[in-house]
């Protein structure tokens, strides 16, 4: 009789845990893609302001300042993210932050060439495609439209690398830097997804990793680490949006799938290009405009699960 009662209690406990897990999943699943899109908006704005600041100050100095200011998002991280400590996750986040920091320096340098509308979509496409490749290696399968998105993205790269109103050397340099930044951001998404369960620890560790990468780049290239006063307002805006965007991505990827959250967050180039159109009236050749539009379309295609 006692064993029957204990079995019944265990069944009730398991049932309660199952219902709790179901409720939690039901609550987080809709929030994860929405939060990832909110991350795309904030990171897109941050990339525009940081890239614009990079035209007046060195890329490493801007990256270091943006990463430092981004720590103002720590209170938001405490509200949204787990607070546990995990040494391995901290190292993963530090590595992700360092790689992402190098990508950020390259991204700001590329955008300083007056090619914001070209650089942002290339970077976003590569950053979106890399998590898909990792998923494929892990056994995921691409849908037909996602395969088409990869093809559209490759076509976009060809068009964007075509003739420009700027010097051809600038265009080639911008594309090369954008490709490097895209790979770096893709690795950032993957490593931060792996470390997302550490929450606040991952966020802070990642900021230190990015700052270390910016300092290291400045030392190697012998560029100044002190930003000019004329860009302080831009850096303040960019830092707040960047820190907020990373917290939102950690929240989204902790409760969602890498193949969805990383790709949706990679919509950020659309908002960077929109800011460039609205505030700097940046102009491209018709072919480059078509390439930029196709890159955004490619991101959308491969983001659909």
Secondary structure, 3 states (H helix, E strand, C coil): CHHHHHHHHHHHHHHHHHHHHHHHHHHHHHHHHHHHHHHHHHHHHHHHHHHHHCCCCCHHHHHHHHHHHHHHHHHHHHHHCCCCCCHHHHHHHHHHHHHHHHHHHHHHHHHCCCCHHHHHHHHHHHHHHHHHHHHHHCCCCCCHHHHHHHHHHHHHHHHHCCCCCCCHHHHHHHHHHHHHHHHHHHHHHHHHHHHHHHCHHHHHHHHHHHHHHHHHHHHHHCCCCCCCHHHHHHHHHHHHHHHHHHHHHHHHHHCCCHHHHHHHHCCHHHHHHHHHHHHHCCCCCHHHHHHHHHHHHHHHHHHCC
